Amino acid sequence: MPATAAPSTLKRTPLHQLHVSLGGKMVPFAGYEMPVQYAPGVLKEHLHTRSAAGLFDVSHMGQVALVPKSGHIEAAAIALEHLVPQDIVGIAPGRQRYAQFTNEAGGILDDLMVSNFDDHLVLVVNAACKEADEALLRAGLSEVCEIRPLTDRALLALQGSKAASVLAKLSAGIEAMRFMDSGPRQVAGFDCYVSRSGYTGEDGFEISVPAAHAEQLSKLLLADSDVLPIGLGARDSLRLEAGLCLYGHDIDEATTPVEAALEWSVQKTRRAGGARAGGFPGADRILAQFDTGAARRRVGLRAEGRAPVREGATLFADASSTEAIGKVTSGGFGPTLNAPVAMGYLPTALAVVGTQVFADVRGQRLPLRVAAMPFVPNTYKR
């Protein structure tokens, strides 16, 4: 979990009172008071999201608009490319792309989503990093862009196999959106920004709504019998089954995109030989790793027993070795699989599906095998 603030300094999202009224168990998370679960509990919330639809409050995350002072969206895109290794110029209007802010050592400062709204870009960044991200944007882009934090907006995620049919009742034509489509849309008469994306591996939508209308929209969605409110606990188990990184755990300032198995997110345009190769912080190291590989790599891990292997567990090559070879960065029980799952880092030579390693759990060596990710196939509507 990211560093949390003392209770007296915790912020609240526009949906705080709704969480309390719904029986949410509130906990500190990234400086906010957030619901970790509701009465059904993490297991049932997780499975309900897979089988029907779950509504998540992710209003703690940062939303930022980058408005080009010249009026030309390409100017904003080129400027942002100085901070990320992704092809931002190539994001078509109405589309969204996953990206990372990198540092001079090639490490990841944060991961984010970038949408092209035709005349400006909209970024969604992690809650624990949003102040630092805003400072980074102001330092690097202020001459070219107006940086406008969208602090008057809440952010909802409606996820699951029935998410589209639920949202279609409040927004005509929403089912025609494809995975990673993004842009302004009317939802229940409110001016929203909607993307067909999420953090669960399931089909779903993220809905940016004016904060003043967030509770009303949430109640409209929750009035559908297919929708339950879902807390952070199930959000974490869903993203783990989907093999998705959690910033500060699976990726951080000491981890490059190549080490994190995120090469797919760096388009050829920004790689060696591409039209706009390099030019982002840490480019020399990151692009070199594309050529020669990295010494370590993020992998999926499946326990051979029933005991979950948690974050921080040390990994060894065999049951008796004293030399650590890696560590677990995320781990827990996978409700869909009815089995423990984990992610961690291993030397690249061992990062092969089927390789057996051992985790130290309370002095015992538990066997694990490297597994393909996602652990549960995604259901994105492409």
N, C-alpha and C positions, 0 to 999 in steps of 0.2 A: 504494500500500500504506500502511496506517496506520503510525505511528511504531513502531519495533520496539525491543525491549530488547536489551542486551548478552547474549551467550550464557549467561553465568553467572547471569543473573537471569531467564531465560526460564522460564515455567511450563509444566507438562505436563498434558495431559488424562489421564483414566483409561485411555485406549486407546493411550498412548505406546508401550508395549512391543509391542503388537500391530502398530502401524504399522512399527516397526523390523523385526519378524520377517517382515512381508510385503514388505520391501524398499522401504518408503516413503522418498523423499528429503525429509529434514526441513529446514525453513527457519523463520526467525523470522517471526511474523505476529501483530500485535496483542498482543505481549507473551508469546506462546506459541510453543512449538516444534511445528510442524504439518507434515503431509505435503503437499508441493506436487504430487507425482505418484508413481506406482509404476512398475514395470518396463514396462508397455505404453506409457506416455507419455500426454501430455495429449490428443492427437488421438484415440487409440483409446479412452481413458477417456470422452471426451466423446461419441463416437458410440455406445459401448456403453450409456451411460445413456439415450440417445434410443431405442435399439432393444431394450433389455432392462431392466436395473436396476442402479443404482449405489448404493453405501453410502458416505455421507460422515460423518466425525466433525465435529460442530459444537459439541462440548462446551465450547469456549472462550467461547461466547456466554453471556450472563447470563440466568438464570431467577429470577424473583421472584414470590412470592405476596403479594397484597394481601388481608388478612383484615379485614373490617369489625368494629370493636369492638362495634357495636350488634347484630351478627348479621344485618343487612339488607344484601344485596348492592347495592341501589340506592345506599346511602350511600357505598360504595367507588366505584361508577361515577360518581356526581356529583362526588366529590372528585377523581377522576382527570381529569374533564372540565375542571378548572381548569388542567391542564397540557398538554392536547392539544386540537386542533380537531375531534376526531371525536365521534360519538354513541356514547358508551360505555354509557349507560343502555339503549340499544336493542339491545345485543348479547344475543341470546337464550341461555338456558342451553344448553351444548353447542356453542356457536358461537365463532368467532374473528374478529377484525377488525384490519386494518392501521392503524397510527396513527403520529403524529410528536409528539415533545416539541418545543415551539417556545419561542423567546426573545422578549423584548419588542420586538425589531425585526422579528419575523415569521420569523426564520431557524430552521432545523431543527437542534436539539441532538442528536437521534438519531431513527431510525425503529425501530419495534417492532411486535410482535404482542401483542394483548390477547385472552385467552380468558375466557369466563364458565363457571366450574366450579360454578355454582348457589349456593354459599355463600361463594365467594371468587373473585377474579380472579387469573389467572396471566399474567405478562408475559415475553416473550422479547426481550432487547435485545442490541445489538451489543457484541462483546467489548471493543473499544477504548474504549467509552463506559460500561461497566457500573458502574464506581465512581462516576462523575459522575451517572449516572442514579439510582443508589441514594441518593446525597446529595440529589438533587432530590426524590425521593419522600419521603425522611425530613423534609425541610424543609417540604414542602407537604401531606403527608397523614398525618403521625404522630398528629395528634389524632383522626383518624377511623379509621385503619387500623393494623394491625400490618404492618410491612414485613418479610417473611421471605425473604432470599436463599436459593435452593434449591441451596446449594453442594454438597450430597451427591448430586446427580443429574448424569448425563451426558446428552448430546443427540445423537441419531443422525438422519440424514436418509436415507431409502430412496426413491430417485427413479427414474422411468422408466416406460415403457409396461407393464412386467411387475411393477411394484412391488406392485400390489394382489394379484395372484395369488401372489406370493412371501409377502407378509405374512399372507395368509389361511391359510396352512399353520400359522402360529404363533398366530393370533388369530381365532377363529371370528366370522364376521359382519362382519369389517373392511371387506369390499367394499361394504357398504351405506352406509358413510360418504360424505358429499358433500364437495366442495371447501369448505374452511374450517370443517368440523365439527371439534370439539376436546373432549377430555375424558379422564377416567380409563378405562383399558382393561387387561385382562390380555393380555400378549404372552409366549408361552412360559412362562406361569406367573408372570411377574414383574409387579409393580404399576407400570404405566407410565401416562404421559399421552401420548395420541396425537392429532395433528392431521392432517387430509388437506390438506397444503399443502407448500410448499417454495420453492426459490430457483433453479429450473431452467427453469420454463415447462412442465415435464412433470407428469403426474400423479405423486403420491407422498405420502409421509408423513414427519412429524417425530415422533420417538419419544423422550420423556424417560424415562430408566430410572435406577433407583438405581445410583450409580457402582460399587458393589461387584459388580453384575451386568452392567455394560456390555460387558466383554470376552466374557463367555459368550454374551450375546445377539448380539453382533456376529459371533461365530464361527458361531452357528446360521444367521444370515442369509447369511453368506459361503459356507456349505456348499451353498447352492442354486446350481446351475450357471448360473443366469441372473444372478447377482450378482457384481460385481467391486468392490473397494475403489477409491474415487475421491478424488483429491487436490484441493487448492485451485485448481490451474491450470485443470482442467476445470470446476470450480464457477464460476470467473470467466467462462470462455468461454460456458458454458451460460446464465448469468444475463444476459450481454451480448446474446446472440442473443434472449433473452426480453424485452429492453428494460427490465430491472429495475435500479433504482438501487443503487449501492454507496456507503454512507455514508463521507464524507471525500473522495469523488471526484466523484460526480454530484450529491450533496446535501451541504450543510454549514451552518454557522451563519449564512452570508451568503446563503443561498438559501431563498426561501419555497416553500411547497407549490404555489402557483400558477405560479411561475417553473419549478418542476420538473415541470410537467404532471401534478401529483398531485391536481388538483381533485376527481377522482372519489372520493378517499378522505375528503373532507369532506362529510358528509351534510347535507341541507337543514335538519335540525333545528338545526345549529350556524351556519348562514349567516344573513344579514340576513333578518328576517321569520320565522325559525324559532322554535320553542318555547323553545329554550335558546341563542339566537344569542349569539355572542361569549363573553366570560368566560374566554378563554384568552390566554396571553401572545402579544402581537403581533396581536391580533384586529383592531385598527383597520386596520393595513396589509394583512393578508391578506384581510379582507372587502372592503376598497376595491379590491383587485386583482380580486376576483370581478366587481365592477361595471365597472371601467375597463380591466382587463387589466394585465399586467405589461410592462415594457420589454423583457424578454428571456424566452426560453423554451427548455427542454430539447427537443432534437430527435434523431431517428435520422439517421445519415449513412451512405451507401454510397459507397465509393470507385469511381471509374470505371476504375481500373486494378487491378493485383494487389497493390500494395504496401500493407501495413497502415499506418494512421495512428494513432499512439499518443497516450495521455493527455498533455496539455500542449501539443500542437500548436496554433499560432495559426491562426485562420481569417480569411480576407480575402474581400471581395466579388468580386474578379476576380484575374487572374493578375499584375497589375502594381501594384495598390494598396499603399500603405504604411500605411494605416490599418486596424488590427486591428478586427474586428467581433465576435469571439467566440473560444472555445477548445474543444478536444476534452477531455472529462473521462474518457472510457473508450474504448479502442480496441484492436483486435486482429484476429486471423483467426477467422472463423466456420466451424468445421469442417462443420457441417450444410449451410451454403450454399456451401462451398468458395470463399469470398470474404471480403475484409476488411469489417468492420462497425465502427461507432463511434457514440458519443453525444457531444453537446456542447451549448453554449448559443449562440444567435443572437438578434439583435434580432427581436422578435415579427413585424415586417413581412416578414422573410425566412424565418420558420419555417413555410414552406408546402411540402408535399410536391412534389418536382420542382425546387425552387430549386437552382441551382448555386452553390457556394462553392468556395474554394480553401484548402487547408491547406499551411502551410510545413513541409516535411519536409527537414531538412538542407540548407536553402537553395533547395530546389526547390518550386514551387507545384504541388500535386497536386489535380486536380479531384474534388469530391465532390458528391453530390446529397442533399438532404433526403429522408428515406425514412420511411414509416410504420413504427411499432413495434406489436407485437413483430416482429422480423425473421423469426422462425420462429413460426408459429401455436402457441399454447399448447394443451395437451391436458387441462386441468383437468376433473374429473368433477363437473359441476354437477347 
